[in-house]
């Protein structure tokens, strides 16, 4: 059987005020009903990612820009990603 890659969607907010909470929840699905696992590259130290739901959240303490964050989802065979973004 040929695997169908998962899909991922959503547009994360590109800014947050220092000391305020940030949260982004991507949408994802898999036509084969495979279990999905999320990951993020270039994650800021103040943020955490739930590998089961894909929710990225946290509270930045300082101002600044974190660039080229990439949230991905895998079905164990194929991985797809949102476009890179900055916060």
N, C-alpha and C positions, 0 to 999 in steps of 0.2 A: 504494500500500500504506500502511496506517495504522501508525504507529509505536506500539509498546507501551513505556511508560516503564520504566526499570530499577527494581529494588527494592534497598533497603539495609536492613540489620538489625544489631542488636547493642546492647549497653548498656555504655558506657565506664565505667571506674572513676571515682569522683568525688573520690578523694584519692590522694596520693602523699607520701611522706616526702621532704623536701628532701635532695638528695644521692643519692637512690635513683632507679633507672630507672623510667620510665613507658612503657607500651606498650598500644595498643589497635588491634585489627584488625577493622574492620567486615566483615560479609558483604554481598556484592552480586552481582546477576545481571541478565541482560537476555534476555528471551524471544526477541528478534530477533537475538541473538548479535552486537549492535553492540559495538564497542570502548568500554570504560568509562574515564572520567577522573574522579579524585577531587579535591576541593578542601576547604579548611577556612577558615572565617571566624573572626576574633578569636583566632587562634593565638598562644599565648604565645611569647615570644622564645626560650625554651629548647627548644621542640619543633620537630620537622620532620614533614612529611607526604609520603609517597611517592604521587605522583599516579597511579601505575599500580596499586598494590596497596591504597591507602587506609590503610596503617599509619601511625598517629600515634605518635611516640615521642620520648623525650628525657629529660634529667635536670634537674629544677629545682634551682637553687642556693640559693634563698631561700624562706622560707615566704610564704604569701599565697594569694589566690584569683584564679583567672582564670575569668571568667564568660562565659556565652553563646557558648561554642564551638559551631559547627555544621559537621558533616562532611556533604558532599554528594557525589553521584555523578551524572554526566551520560553519556548515550549519544550526545551530539552534537545531539540534538533536544530531549529532555526532561531535567530535573534533578529529583532527589528528595533529601531530606535526613533525617538523624536528628533527633530532638528536640534542642533546645539543652541543653547540659550545662556543668557547672563542674568545675574541677580545683583 
